Amino acid sequence: MATTGEKPGIGVYMCLICSQTIILFNGVETLPPCPKCHGSEFQP
């Protein structure tokens, strides 16, 4: 599980609350809050 503010690396992350996906394209991006529900926990 990845949380907002972490740098989990390249990949697709799905919000555990609403299933919205966030794509990170490089290893230095931090995971933002979910743009749909503002959730902070994601599943790779």
Secondary structure, 3 states (H helix, E strand, C coil): CEECCCCCCCEEEEECCCCCEEEECCCCCCCCCCCCCCCCEEEC
